[in-house]
Structures are given as structure tokens and as C-alpha cells.
């Protein structure tokens, strides 16, 4: 991909009550890492780890310490998926490539977090840079380079009761998906996008971003999409699993309501998934059989 982008690194899910959100994702059948804290900040997180990507659950644990924009985002957008983070090979090189394409990224952040593992605190380091809003395709996007990626891939954290394998797509509701093609071409490279009647699918390297209209969101997620919510917003996270029957059994045992519209797809509404639709699918497909992945 262009600009040193490898693919989706993680989706950020904002939480007003971080412990409650952890329990919600555990009820959905996910294994959740021990809590991590960004040193020098009042923000903590849990992660749902897969082999090549993950979901980050983030919340404010100390309002007297710096919390960045998280508080303002939660006040404005409410709980749910707040941002997309893309993995890159080298943040500095990506910034140089972005500049050559007319995109001026914000300042690089060097981040140190500590994860409270049973064997003692684990240090995880990463560099991150945010894409400015006027260059991002109507959702918050950042690039991330993990300096110590091995810290995150503990075997016990990668096994999930629901059989989750990876974060396959992130669906973003926008008013006019076609208008975002030029921005996506600059960010991901020409040829990364496919436009159908009402959906812009963007191949990121691994995983896809789907930009859909509010009307199409209602078709893809009948009965669970928030028709009253104004665009743009991240509506859904698509999780690939080995067997949706296994997912159904896990959800039934935990008494989590869900919809099973077709044989290979189970959807959990945002009301019971911390503000974001979770779609489990056993094939790399979404939205009733339309293939978006390569």
C-alpha cells in the first residue's frame, strides 16, 4: 500500500465506564488483556487481541491527569468506535511519503504504556501520528508503528471463546461515499478502492474500510442500525470467526441478544455492545453476501 501502510492495526472503542465495557466484551466471548495505562496520562485501556490486529477499549480513569481528546469525543459522539488506527512500517518514513502526496500529518507521538500482567508490568512502546481531518475520509485516522509488538501477542490473549480470528472490516456511515475516493486514493494508493452503488470499499493491506450511506446501513444492519444518528460515524466492526454457530451458543449462554439474518452472519446491536455494532461472520463477507475483501 501507499505511504508505508500495512493494514488495519486496531479500532478504538471509547468507554465511559471502562470496567463495564471490559465485561461487555467478555460477555460477547472475547478474551480481554489485562489493563494497560499510558504513562503520564489519565487514560487506560483493555485490548481484544488477534494475530494481526485488535480492538482497543479506552476510557478515562483519572480526570485530573491529561486525557487528550477522549473526554471531548465521548461528550460529542458518545460511547462507541471513535477512530481507526492503521499499521505502518515506519512512522517517520510514512510522514515523509504523506507529505509528498500533499498530506501534512500531525506531530509524531512516542507512547509508553504499561500492561498489568500477572508476572509483572509489561512495557509496550509505539509511535503514532494522526492524519489531519481535511485529509482523512470523514473518520479519525492515525498511523501506528509498534516498537515492541511482541508484548501484545501473548498466546493466552489470542484465543477467544467465540472463535474470533481477526478484525476484517470497519464500516463508517457517511453521506456521500463516492466523494471520498480521491482522499482514499491519496492515503492508500490508487487502485485501493471499489465503488458500488452505495458503498465505497477500501482495501488497506489487511482488512477493509467500508464507507456506507445511512440508507445502506439500515439494509446491512436491519433493526440495529441507529437511523437517527447523524453521519459521519463508525457504525460496525466486522469480526471473522470460524463458526457462527459457536458465536450464537456463546451469546445465548451469556444471555446477549443477537440477530442471525443469514447462515454465516450474526449481529449484535450497539445497545449491548458499547455503542458499536459487532458483526460476526464465518466467511470474508458482509452485508448479506457482498464480498469486500481481497
Helices and strands as residue ranges (DSSP letters): G 2-4, E 5-15, H 18-27, E 36-38, E 43-49, E 54-60, H 70-77, E 80-88, H 91-100, E 109-117, E 120-130, E 141-146, G 149-151, G 155-157, E 164-173, G 177-180, H 181-188, E 193-195, E 199-203, E 208-212, H 214-220, E 233-241, H 244-253, E 259-262, E 265-268, G 270-272, E 277-281, E 285-286, E 290-291
